[in-house]
Amino acid sequence: MLPSQALLPAVVLALTALQALASNTFMAAVYEHAVILPDASQEPVPPSDALALMNKNMDVLEGAIKEAAQQGAHIIVTPEDGIYGWRFTRESIYPYLEDIPDPAVNWIPCTDPSRFGPAPVQERLSCMARNNSIYVVANMGDKKPCDSSDPSCPRDGRYQYNTDVVFDTQGKLVARYHKYNLFLGEKQFNYPKEPEAVTFETPFGKFGIFTCFDILFYEPVVVLVNKMQVDTVLFPTAWMNVLPFLTAVQFHSAWAMGMRVNVLAANTHNISMQMTGSGIYAPAGARTYSYNMKTEDGHLLIAELDAHPRLSPASPPAVSWNSYALSVERLSQNDHEFTGIVFEDPFTFTELTKSEENLTVCQKDLCCHLRYKMAEKRDDEVYVLGAFDGLHVFEGQYYLQICTLLKCLSTNLSTCGQPIETAQTKFEMFSLSGTFGTSYVFPEVLYSGVQLAPGEFEVLPDGRLINRNTATKPVLSVTLFGRWYEKD
């Protein structure tokens, strides 16, 4: 017979699982971490120095994990680059990497740390999960040796991957994901030979995982959501905010609504690099989020989610994104149309010259329709309706269809599309729709101060994005952000 102390973790796990199954909900946590960065260097540091830096960051993460567990969280997501930062060359990051095995090996690093060679980071993460009876999601670096028999083997004889790991409540490694869509500056890492669709089952739903820039591409994200039918996406990220459409809280919340899944998004916090914005998002909107460009500290978020959002009565109905817009008569070109640039993309704009109006603007096959009524038409603020239908090529190549109502930086129309964070104009009503050629459309509403307003807008089954309240907060943008994957 096992002693009572040995039985305690198993009993706690069983009770936690039963509780999650009984309520069909679970408590989720994300931690936005102000990462302690290494000194910029072209040369590798001693392994002991690398581990010392990573332990400093893991000290902070461990505190957040303990707090989340004490508040009842079943799972916590920490950010991309959250353990060692990003100031690296391919050579200088090497001391920070570990060999991360396939989870099929059934390994608990906390209790068997040397099974696959030195793995102090995996050991510590595993113990954090085990000691606090919580699933822990973290981002780290994986290294895999290769040789001349592999024609793709790098000259230094190893592959290096940006990698997410997941440890369950017993500290077992249950998921490993190698980032497939690397951002421009990630020269220190290799692309996996094939995209990975990584999922794992829990007592509170089926989870999928990917990293940061991946979210904009078909593989692995659409495969996970549509083909593998995950309930919740885990999303470590180091997201640099780009207005007007790609701030973290704005886009990640919209993506959860458009894809009809839960998203646990944990961002790195670094004000100098415009990194902030984490949240826990459901298909009906944000459950909790944080956007903080004022202080340098980290932030823990906790919220309850439906374990199976597709089955939840709160899940919004399916949307036919072009249904309403195709029924609207296309208006002739008006005198206020002009071309503007948003994030290097040429938009067709038309100015909102009245306090209340119906407007249409078209580009290629996309026509965007807007009905609106301003609470007050101000002389010191200009808004436009814009359309973009084309291949975005600035920091990657992906095809977009975008309909947007947005505020210009100034009354000079040449500033329309430039980043702006504050507004004063309120809308008593708005209704935005478009003739989208894709079913992957993400609805965004962003208010002054880069704030969301969960519950204040909705998408109708015919594809109209409308406000629910008679007077909104001051509006920065109202957007339908479409991704046409087949045209990439």
C-alpha positions in Angstrom: 0.0 0.0 0.0 1.3 3.5 -0.9 1.7 5.9 2.0 -0.9 8.7 2.2 1.5 11.4 1.1 2.2 9.5 -2.2 -1.5 9.3 -2.9 -2.2 12.9 -2.3 -1.2 14.3 -5.8 -3.2 11.6 -7.5 -6.3 12.4 -5.4 -5.9 16.1 -6.1 -5.6 15.4 -9.8 -8.7 13.2 -9.8 -10.8 15.7 -7.9 -9.7 18.5 -10.2 -10.6 16.4 -13.3 -14.0 15.5 -11.9 -14.7 19.1 -11.1 -13.8 20.2 -14.6 -16.0 17.5 -16.1 -18.9 18.2 -13.9 -19.1 21.9 -14.7 -17.9 21.6 -18.3 -15.8 24.7 -17.7 -12.2 25.3 -16.6 -10.1 28.1 -15.2 -7.5 29.5 -17.6 -4.5 31.7 -16.9 -2.0 33.6 -19.0 1.0 35.6 -17.8 2.5 38.6 -19.6 6.1 38.5 -18.6 8.6 41.4 -18.7 11.5 39.2 -19.8 15.0 39.7 -18.3 17.2 39.9 -21.4 20.7 38.8 -21.9 23.5 41.1 -22.9 23.7 41.4 -26.7 26.5 39.3 -27.9 27.7 37.6 -31.1 29.5 34.9 -29.1 28.1 32.1 -27.0 28.2 32.6 -23.2 29.2 29.7 -20.9 26.3 27.3 -20.3 26.3 28.2 -16.6 25.7 31.9 -17.5 22.9 30.9 -19.9 21.2 28.8 -17.2 21.6 31.6 -14.6 19.7 34.1 -16.9 17.0 31.5 -17.6 16.6 30.8 -13.9 16.0 34.5 -13.2 13.1 34.4 -15.7 11.8 31.1 -14.4 11.9 32.5 -10.9 9.3 35.1 -12.1 7.3 32.6 -14.0 7.2 30.2 -11.0 5.7 33.0 -8.9 3.0 33.5 -11.5 2.3 29.8 -11.8 1.9 29.4 -8.0 -0.5 32.3 -7.8 -2.5 31.0 -10.8 -2.8 27.6 -9.2 -3.8 29.1 -5.8 -6.6 30.9 -7.6 -7.9 27.6 -9.1 -6.4 27.8 -12.6 -6.2 24.4 -14.5 -3.7 25.7 -17.1 -1.3 28.6 -17.6 0.3 29.9 -20.7 3.6 31.9 -20.6 5.0 34.0 -23.5 7.2 33.3 -26.5 10.9 34.1 -25.6 9.8 34.2 -21.9 12.7 32.2 -20.6 15.7 33.7 -22.5 14.6 36.7 -24.6 15.6 37.4 -28.2 19.0 39.1 -28.5 20.7 36.2 -30.3 22.6 35.0 -33.3 22.4 31.3 -34.3 25.7 30.7 -32.5 25.0 32.7 -29.3 21.6 31.1 -28.6 23.1 27.6 -28.6 24.0 27.4 -24.8 20.3 28.2 -24.0 19.0 25.2 -26.0 18.0 21.7 -24.7 17.2 18.4 -26.5 13.4 18.2 -26.1 12.2 14.6 -26.8 8.9 13.6 -28.5 6.2 13.4 -25.8 5.5 9.8 -26.8 8.5 8.8 -24.6 6.2 9.3 -21.5 8.7 11.4 -19.5 8.4 13.4 -16.3 11.6 15.5 -16.1 10.9 16.4 -12.5 11.4 12.9 -11.3 13.8 11.6 -14.0 15.8 14.7 -15.1 18.8 13.0 -16.7 17.0 10.5 -18.9 17.8 12.4 -22.1 20.9 14.2 -21.0 21.1 17.6 -19.2 17.7 19.3 -19.2 17.6 21.8 -16.3 14.9 24.0 -17.9 12.6 21.1 -18.7 13.2 19.7 -15.2 12.2 23.0 -13.5 9.1 23.6 -15.7 8.0 20.0 -15.0 8.4 20.5 -11.3 6.4 23.8 -11.5 3.6 21.9 -13.1 3.8 18.9 -10.7 4.2 20.8 -7.5 1.3 23.1 -8.3 -1.0 20.5 -10.0 -1.4 22.8 -13.1 -0.7 22.4 -16.8 2.2 24.7 -17.7 2.8 26.0 -21.2 6.2 27.5 -21.9 8.4 28.5 -24.9 12.1 27.5 -25.1 14.7 26.3 -27.6 15.1 22.7 -28.9 18.3 21.4 -30.5 18.6 18.3 -32.7 21.9 16.9 -34.1 22.1 16.0 -37.8 24.9 14.9 -40.2 25.8 14.8 -43.9 23.4 12.0 -44.6 20.7 14.7 -44.2 20.9 17.0 -47.2 19.1 19.8 -45.3 21.5 19.6 -42.3 22.9 23.0 -41.4 26.7 23.4 -41.6 27.0 23.4 -37.9 25.5 20.0 -37.7 22.3 20.8 -35.8 18.8 22.0 -36.1 17.6 24.7 -33.7 13.8 25.2 -33.2 11.6 27.8 -31.5 9.6 25.4 -29.4 6.6 25.3 -27.2 6.3 22.6 -24.4 3.4 21.6 -22.3 3.6 19.7 -19.0 0.5 18.2 -17.3 -0.4 18.3 -13.6 2.0 15.4 -12.9 4.8 17.2 -14.7 4.8 14.9 -17.7 5.7 16.3 -21.1 2.5 16.0 -23.1 3.1 18.4 -26.1 6.1 19.7 -28.1 5.6 22.1 -31.0 8.2 23.5 -33.3 7.3 26.9 -34.7 6.7 26.7 -38.5 6.2 30.3 -39.6 9.3 32.2 -38.3 9.3 36.0 -38.2 11.9 38.0 -40.1 14.4 38.4 -37.2 14.4 34.7 -36.1 17.7 33.8 -37.9 18.8 31.8 -34.9 16.2 29.1 -35.7 15.4 26.6 -38.4 12.1 25.8 -40.0 10.7 22.3 -39.3 10.7 20.2 -42.5 7.0 19.8 -42.2 4.3 21.8 -40.3 3.2 20.2 -37.1 -0.4 20.0 -35.9 0.1 19.4 -32.2 -2.9 18.6 -29.9 -3.4 17.0 -26.5 -6.5 15.9 -24.5 -7.3 17.1 -21.0 -10.3 16.5 -18.7 -11.4 20.0 -19.8 -11.2 19.8 -23.6 -9.0 19.3 -26.5 -6.1 21.7 -26.9 -3.9 22.8 -29.8 -0.8 24.9 -29.7 1.2 27.2 -32.0 3.4 30.3 -31.7 3.0 34.0 -32.6 3.4 34.6 -36.4 1.8 31.2 -37.1 -1.6 32.7 -36.4 -1.7 34.4 -39.8 -1.2 31.2 -41.8 -3.2 28.1 -42.9 -0.7 25.6 -41.4 -0.9 24.8 -38.6 -3.8 27.0 -37.4 -6.7 26.1 -39.7 -5.7 22.5 -39.7 -5.9 22.5 -35.9 -9.2 24.3 -35.7 -11.2 22.9 -38.6 -9.7 19.5 -39.2 -8.6 18.5 -35.7 -11.5 20.3 -34.0 -9.6 21.6 -31.0 -11.6 23.5 -28.4 -8.9 25.8 -27.1 -5.7 27.3 -28.7 -2.6 27.9 -26.6 -0.7 30.9 -28.0 2.7 32.0 -26.6 3.7 35.1 -28.5 6.1 38.0 -28.6 3.7 40.4 -30.5 4.8 43.9 -31.5 1.6 46.0 -31.8 0.8 47.5 -35.2 -2.2 49.8 -35.5 -4.8 50.0 -36.9 -5.5 46.3 -37.4 -2.8 44.2 -35.7 -2.6 45.1 -32.0 -2.4 42.0 -29.9 -5.7 42.2 -28.0 -7.6 43.4 -31.0 -6.5 40.7 -33.4 -6.3 37.8 -31.0 -9.8 38.5 -29.7 -11.1 38.8 -33.3 -9.4 35.6 -34.3 -11.1 33.7 -31.5 -14.4 35.0 -32.6 -13.8 34.3 -36.3 -12.5 30.8 -35.6 -15.0 30.0 -32.9 -12.5 28.7 -30.4 -11.0 29.7 -27.1 -7.6 31.4 -27.3 -5.1 31.8 -24.4 -2.7 34.4 -25.6 0.3 35.2 -23.5 2.5 38.1 -24.8 5.9 39.2 -23.9 6.0 42.6 -22.1 8.5 45.1 -23.5 7.4 48.7 -23.9 10.4 49.8 -26.0 9.5 47.2 -28.6 5.7 47.8 -28.5 5.1 44.4 -26.9 2.1 44.1 -24.7 -1.4 42.7 -24.9 -2.5 39.4 -23.5 -5.9 37.9 -23.0 -8.2 35.0 -22.5 -10.7 35.0 -25.4 -13.9 33.0 -26.1 -15.9 32.9 -29.4 -18.3 35.4 -27.9 -15.6 37.9 -27.0 -12.8 38.6 -24.5 -13.2 37.1 -21.0 -10.3 39.2 -19.7 -7.4 41.0 -21.3 -4.6 43.5 -20.5 -2.9 46.2 -22.7 -0.3 48.2 -20.8 2.1 50.6 -22.4 2.7 52.6 -19.2 4.5 50.3 -16.7 7.3 47.7 -17.1 5.8 45.0 -14.8 4.3 41.6 -15.8 0.6 40.8 -15.4 -1.4 37.6 -14.5 -4.9 37.1 -16.0 -7.3 34.4 -15.0 -10.8 33.6 -16.3 -13.3 30.8 -16.7 -14.0 29.3 -20.1 -16.3 26.7 -21.6 -14.4 23.5 -22.1 -16.2 22.8 -25.4 -17.2 26.2 -26.8 -18.8 24.8 -30.0 -21.3 23.0 -27.8 -21.9 26.0 -25.5 -25.3 27.9 -25.7 -23.2 31.0 -25.4 -21.3 30.3 -28.7 -22.5 32.7 -31.5 -24.2 31.2 -34.6 -22.3 30.4 -37.7 -21.7 33.4 -40.1 -22.1 33.7 -43.8 -19.7 36.6 -44.2 -20.8 37.9 -47.5 -24.5 37.2 -47.4 -25.8 40.7 -46.5 -23.1 42.6 -48.6 -23.9 40.7 -51.8 -27.6 41.8 -51.5 -26.6 45.5 -51.3 -26.7 47.5 -54.5 -23.2 48.7 -55.5 -23.1 52.5 -55.5 -21.3 54.5 -58.1 -17.9 56.0 -57.2 -18.3 59.2 -55.0 -16.2 62.3 -55.0 -14.5 61.5 -51.8 -12.6 58.3 -52.8 -8.8 58.3 -52.6 -5.9 55.9 -52.1 -4.1 55.6 -48.7 -1.5 53.2 -47.3 -2.0 51.0 -44.2 1.0 48.9 -43.2 2.4 49.1 -46.8 -0.9 48.0 -48.4 -2.8 50.4 -50.8 -6.3 50.9 -49.5 -9.2 52.5 -51.3 -10.8 55.0 -48.9 -13.8 57.2 -48.9 -14.3 59.9 -46.3 -17.3 60.0 -43.9 -18.4 63.6 -44.6 -21.8 63.5 -42.8 -23.0 62.6 -39.4 -25.2 59.8 -40.8 -24.9 58.0 -44.1 -24.8 54.8 -46.1 -21.4 54.3 -47.9 -19.8 51.8 -50.2 -16.2 51.5 -51.2 -14.7 48.8 -53.5 -11.4 47.4 -54.5 -11.1 44.5 -57.0 -13.8 42.0 -55.9 -14.3 43.3 -52.4 -17.0 45.9 -51.7 -17.4 47.2 -48.2 -20.7 48.6 -47.0 -21.2 50.9 -44.0 -24.2 52.3 -42.3 -23.5 54.6 -39.5 -24.7 57.5 -37.3 -22.3 59.6 -35.3 -23.4 61.0 -31.9 -21.7 64.2 -33.1 -19.8 65.1 -36.2 -16.6 66.8 -35.1 -14.5 69.1 -37.2 -11.2 68.0 -35.6 -11.6 64.3 -36.4 -11.8 62.5 -39.7 -13.0 59.0 -40.4 -12.9 56.9 -43.5 -14.3 53.7 -44.9 -11.6 51.6 -46.5 -11.2 48.4 -48.6 -8.1 46.3 -49.4 -8.2 43.2 -51.6 -4.7 41.9 -52.3 -1.5 40.2 -51.3 0.3 41.7 -48.3 4.0 41.4 -48.8 5.7 43.6 -46.1 6.9 41.1 -43.5 5.5 37.9 -45.1 3.2 37.1 -48.0 -0.4 36.5 -47.3 -3.6 37.4 -49.0 -6.0 39.8 -47.2 -9.5 41.2 -47.8 -10.2 44.0 -45.3 -13.2 46.3 -44.7 -12.6 49.0 -42.2 -14.0 52.1 -40.6 -11.1 53.9 -39.1 -10.0 57.2 -37.6 -7.3 59.2 -39.4 -4.3 60.5 -37.5 -5.3 64.1 -38.4 -7.7 66.0 -40.6 -5.2 65.7 -43.4 -6.4 62.7 -45.5 -2.8 61.7 -46.2 -2.6 60.5 -42.6 -5.4 58.0 -42.9 -4.1 54.5 -42.1 -1.3 55.8 -39.8 -1.3 54.6 -36.2 -3.4 56.5 -33.7 -4.4 55.5 -30.1 -7.0 58.1 -29.1 -10.3 59.3 -30.4 -13.3 61.4 -29.2 -16.0 60.6 -31.7 -18.8 58.2 -30.6 -21.1 56.3 -32.9 -24.8 55.8 -32.1 -24.8 53.0 -34.6 -22.6 51.2 -37.1 -23.1 48.3 -39.5 -20.1 47.1 -41.5 -20.2 44.2 -44.1 -18.3 43.1 -47.2 -18.4 40.8 -50.2 -15.7 38.5 -48.9 -14.4 35.6 -51.0 -13.2 33.8 -47.9 -15.0 32.3 -44.9 -12.1 33.3 -42.6 -13.0 36.7 -41.4 -12.1 38.2 -38.0 -14.3 41.0 -36.5 -12.4 43.8 -34.7 -13.7 46.8 -32.8 -11.1 49.0 -31.1 -11.9 51.9 -28.9 -9.9 54.9 -27.8 -6.9 54.0 -25.7 -6.5 50.7 -27.6 -9.3 49.1 -25.6 -11.8 46.4 -26.4 -15.4 46.5 -25.4 -16.6 42.9 -24.9 -20.3 42.5 -25.3 -20.8 45.9 -27.0 -20.8 44.6 -30.6 -21.9 41.4 -32.4 -21.7 39.7 -35.8 -25.1 38.8 -37.3 -25.4 35.5 -39.2 -25.5 37.4 -42.5 -22.1 38.9 -41.9 -22.9 42.4 -40.5 -20.7 43.7 -37.7 -22.9 45.9 -35.6 -22.9 47.8 -32.3 -25.3 46.7 -29.5 -25.4 49.9 -27.5 -26.9 53.2 -28.7 -23.7 55.1 -28.0 -20.3 53.5 -28.3 -17.1 54.6 -26.6 -14.9 56.8 -28.9 -14.0 54.6 -31.9 -10.5 54.0 -33.3 -11.5 51.3 -35.8 -14.2 48.9 -36.8 -12.8 46.2 -39.0 -13.6 42.9 -40.8 -10.2 41.4 -41.3 -10.3 38.6 -43.9 -7.7 35.9 -44.7 -8.0 34.2 -48.1 -5.5 31.4 -47.6 -6.0 29.8 -51.0 -4.7 33.0 -52.7 -1.4 33.2 -50.7 
